[in-house]
C-alpha cells in the first residue's frame, strides 16, 4: 500500500501563523498532479509540535477530504504520551486516514521495552495500519531493529520510516522483520542507498519542493532503472543539502514561499529561514528549475 515518494507535507500558514487552508488545498492538488505517491499531514515537517489538538485534527481531516482517496494519506499521530497518541490515532481513523505515522516518544526517552509497550497499546486500541517512525536526532530515542522486529509481529504495524542516519539499519530491520514489512527512508540524502538495501520508498521533505522529480526518482529505482535513478538523485542532492542547512521545516517553507506556493508563516520557536542562507537556497532552486 505504501511505496514511492510520500511527501512529509508542510502546513502552510499566513504571516500571522494562522493556517492557510486554501494554500493547503492547492498544495495537495499540486502533489497529486505531480505524481506524489502519498501524503503525510502532521509529521515533523507539518509542525505538529506547535499546532494545538483541534488544528492537528482539522489538518488531517482537511487533507483526507481533499485527497479523496486519490493517494494514501498517512496521518502523523505520534506523541510522547501513549494516551495522547491513541487519541490522535483514533481521530485520524475516524477522519478516514489510510494509515498513521507514529514517531517514537520524544524527550522522556523510554527503554526498548517501553517503546514496545507504547506501540503495542496504540495498535491494540486503533484498528488502522500503523507506520513506526524512528528519528533519534529529533527525539533522543533510538528504536533498535530488534524492537522493530517484535512490533512487526503485530498485524496492523506494517512498516517504519527510518531516519537514524545509519543506512545499515535497513539491513538489520529487514533481517528482523517479515518480507512484507515496509521500510521507508526518512533521510532524503540517503534514500538511494536505502532503496538498494530494501527500502521501498521515502517520506520526503524535498518532495515538498520537487514532487515530480522525487516521484520519478523512486519510481525509476523500483522499476529497475538504477542508472536513471542515480542520475536524478545526483540532481536532487544539492536540494536535499540546502533544505537541511537549518532546522526543518524552516528552509523548505522558505523555498515554497520563493516558489509562490505559500506565505511566510511559521510558528515559534521556529523562524523563517535566516538571511544568510536564503541566497544559496534561491540559487539552487533556480539551478533545478523550481523557480525562474
N, C-alpha and C positions, 0 to 999 in steps of 0.2 A: 504493500500500500504506500509506503514512504520511501522514495528514492529520488535521485536527481538533485536539482538545485532548489532548495527550500529557503525562502527569504526570511531572515530574522527582522521583521518589519519594524521600521521606526514608527513612533506615534507623532504625527505632525501636530505642531502647536503654533498658535499665534504668538506674537512677541510678549503678550501678557502671560503666557503659559497655559492659556485655555486651549483645550483640544480642538483642532480644526477638522471637523467631521467631513466637510466637503473635500478637503485635501486627502483625507484617509480614503474616501471612496475612489478618488481619482488614482491614487497610488495602487490600490488593489486592482482596478481595471487595467492599468498600465502593466502590472506584473503578469496578469493572466494573458494579455495580448502579446507580451514579450516572451512567453513560453516558460515562465517560472512554474516549477512543478508542485509547489506547496507554499503555504503561508503560515508563519508563526507570529501571531499577535501576542503582545505582553511577555516577550522574553526580555533579556537584559537590554537589548538594543531598543526595545519599545518603552524603556524607562519604567518598568514595572515597579521598581523600588520607590518611585516618587508619585505614582498615581494612587489615589485613595481606592477603597474597595469598590465603591459604586462606579468610578471611572474604569477601573480594571475590568469589571464585568461588562460594562457597556461597550468597551472597545472590542472585547471578544464577540459579543452579540452582534455588533455592527459589522465586524469582519465576516462572521459566518453568514449573515444575511446578504451582504454584498457579493461574497464569493458564490453563493447559491450553488454549492456542490460542483463548481467548475474545476476546482483542485482541492486537495485535502487542506483542512485548517487544523493546525496543531497548536492548541492554546497553551500559553505559558501559565501554569498554575502552581508553581513551586513556592514554598515558604519555609522559614526556619522553625515554625511551629506545625507539628503534624496536623493538629485540628484545623488550623487555618488552611493548610494545603488541601485537606479534604473538602472544606467548604468551597474553596475556589474551583476545585476539580468537579465537584457536584454542579456548580453553577455553569461551568463550561459544557458539561454533559447535557444539562438542560437546554443550553443555547444551541446545541446541535453540532458542537465541535467534533471532528473526526477522531482526534486523539489529544492527549495533553503532554506537555513537556514539563518535567519536574526537576528543577535544579536541586543539587544537594543542599541541605540546610546550611546556611551561612552564619558565621560569627560564633555560634555555640559549639562548633567542632565536635560532632558526635563520633563515637567509635564506629568501627566497621559493623559491629552488631547493632548499634543504634541506627545506622543507615539502613541495614536490612529490615529492621522492625518498622522504621518510618515508612519505607516504600511498600512493605507488605501490608501495613494498615491502610494506606491510601488505595492500593489495588483491591483490597477486600471491601472497602467502603463504596467504591465507584466502579461500575462495570463499563469502563471505557478503555480503549487501548492507551497505554502509557509509555512514554519515552523518558528514560533517565537522562540526566544532564550533569556531566562532571566537568567542572571548571574551577580547579583549585586556586588559580590565580585571582579569582573573584571571591571565593567562599572560604578560603583557608581550610578546605576539607577535600581530601582526595579519596574518591571511591575506588578501591582496588579491583582488579579484574576478578579475583575470587568472589568478591561480594556481588559483582555484576552477574557472575555465573549462577550464584544462588538465586538471585532475583529473576534471572531469565527462566527459571523453572516455573514461575507464576504465570498463568495463562495470559493475562492481559498486560503484562510488561513485555513489550515487543521489541524494544531497541534502546539505544543510547546515543546521545550526542556527546562525543568525547573531545574534550578541549584541555587535556592535561599538559599538552605541549610535547609529549613523547610519542612519536609515531609507533614505536614498538608496542605501545599499549593496545593497539588494534590487534596485533598478533596474539597477545595474551588473552584478550577478550574473546577472539574467535576460538581459541583453544578451550575456553571455559564454557562456551555457550552453544546452544543448538545451531545448526546450519542456517536456519531461517531467522535468527536473531539479527536485527538491523543495527548496523554501525554507521553513524553519520559523523562526518568531520565537523568539529566546532572551531577549527583553526583554518581560515581561508588560505593562508600561505602554504599550509601542509596538506591541502586536500588531495592533490595529485598523488603524493606519496601514500596517503591513507587509502585512496582508492586501490592502489597497487597491492595493498595488504588485505583488502577485503571489505573496505567501506563501500556503501552503495550510493552515497550522495553526501550533501553538505547542508547544514543550516548556516546560512551565509550572511555576513554583514555587507560584503561587496555586492551581493545581488541587489541590494537597495539601489545601487548606482548604475550597475551594468547587468540588468537582469537577463537580457538576451544572450550576452556573452557567457555569463555563468551557466545558463541552461545549456548552451551549445557545448561548452567545455565538458561538463559532466556527462551529457548525452554521448558525446564523441567517445569518451573513455568507455562508458558502459556498453556502447555498440561495437567496441573492439578497435576503434581507430585511435590508438595511443599516440601516433605521430601528430594527428590534428589536435588532440587534447593537450599535448606538450606545447604545441605552437600557441594555442590560445592561452594556456597557463602562463607562458612567458610574457605575454602581453598584459595579463592581469596582475602579475606580481608587483609592479610598481604601485598599483592602486591598492592592493592589499596592504602594502607597507605604509602608505600615507594615511590610510583610514585608521591605522592604529598608532599613529605618531603621538596622539593624545588619547585620553580615556574615551572609549566608545560609549555613547554614540556622538560625541562632540564633532569629530571630523565628518562622519557620514551625514549628519544633519546639515552641516555647513555645505557639503558637496551638493546635496539635494536642493538647498537654497540657491546655490550658484546655478544649478540646472533649471531653476524656476519652478520647481515642483512643490516646495513647501516654504513657509515663512521661517523666521529665525528662532522661533520659540524653543526653549529647552528649560528644564526645571533645576533650580538649585538643589544640591550643591554643584551640579554640572553647569557649565557655561558654554556659550558659543565658542567655536574654535578660536584659539588665540591668534592675534595678528601675525605673529612671527611665522606661523606655518601656512597661512592662507595662500600666499603667492605660489608656493610649491604645489599645494593641492590643486590650485587652478591650472598650473602648467601641466600637471599630469592628466587632469581631466581633459584638457584640450588635446593632449597627445593621443588619447584614445577616442576622441570624437564625442565625448559626453557633453561637452559644451563647445560652442562655436567661437 
